[in-house]
Amino acid sequence: MYPTVYHAFIDIFGWDIPALKLVNSFGLFVALAFVVAAFTLRREMNRKQALGIFSSERIRITVGGPVPRGEYVTSAAMGFVIGWKFLYLALNAGALFERGLPQAELFSLRGNLPLGLACAMLFVGWKYWEGRSRGKEIEQKEVELPASEHVGGIVTVAAIGGIAGAKFFHLLEYPDELIRFFREPSLANFLGGLTIYGGLIVGGLAVYFYARKKNLSFLPLADATAPGLMLGYGVGRIGCQVSGDGDWGIPNPRPLPDALSWLPEWMWSYAFPNNVNGVYGSRPAGYVGKWITPEDPYPIFEGYGTYLDPGVYPTAFYETLMATAIFGILWSLRKRIQIPGRLFALYCMFNGAERFLIEKIRVNVELEWFGLAFTQAELISTATCLGGILLWFALGKKPAK
């Protein structure tokens, strides 16, 4: 496992670049997931605009004239932060990160003031040169804004709402973590742990209100987001697998079946060595976190260095495979399904079924209700799948507009 990009580079290439410790593996793939989702959404919105489903918007913009003072202030602030903190960390990473986790340095007040001031001046100078090159005369122009120009706004509100919702639902599932944060306030205690369905629900609501505000037809927009949501989910799960963030399955001590002997062993049962959580000791699910020793066939990464015994199902990897397959289905059907909203209904059905099935071999907290035991994800995935079925048939009675 590679908790950070630094660990991947030093293990695979032998390159010791301490600054890469700042790049968390899971966070990197989450960012890539948003990039992938934005790419597919932009393509779909352009296609739907060509079909007349979305329309462009004509807006007036101001070009030329002096650069507003506010832009100088923003550029100076951005340059200062980059020089004061990020360049400081990059140049001194080797010594700084020996004190503990890089995140502690990232959110500390330590930095390099001269570097910050130098970068602030550089950014202001660039803004000044940019202003001179655009001319002194102020001119009003009318430009056409395609619907796909809203992709940035859609992804932004989805990210903010998604992360907030994912954290909120995680705390509902693990209230002891909220208590621990108030007892021991720290960034690690607050940021650790996200629940994907919380992100989908709150992020989806954020996109809905954004669409209403921007006069975007929501059902066609939901259809446009569906394939990218599924592919982005699969990319995000790669981050879970690579970092070993605890999103794994139940113990699987059984040997690899003969029928699957052509598969690598880790696809069947994996010990998640050097997982980002540094899991150590017995766990209720039935596995034990142990320290890696020189006799074990794994490298030892300082600050992590544990593995699971017995190995567990690599459920994040399975979800990446299923999500990619579902994306392929949705992408191939996107031009054939004519009724707005039905592609999104299909996404809900597939998403709910996939998550419900994976929960059967995944570690999670069980809830009890009227004598029935189930996980939060099983409850929400069932509701998502049933909601998709109801939406499919409800929309089938309406003619396409």
Beta strands, then each sheet from edge to edge (+ up, - down):
strand 1: 57-63
strand 2: 139-145
strand 3: 281-282
strand 4: 288-291
strand 5: 306-309
strand 6: 366-369
strand 7: 372-375
sheet 1: 1+ 2-
sheet 2: 3+ 4- 5+
sheet 3: 6+ 7-
end
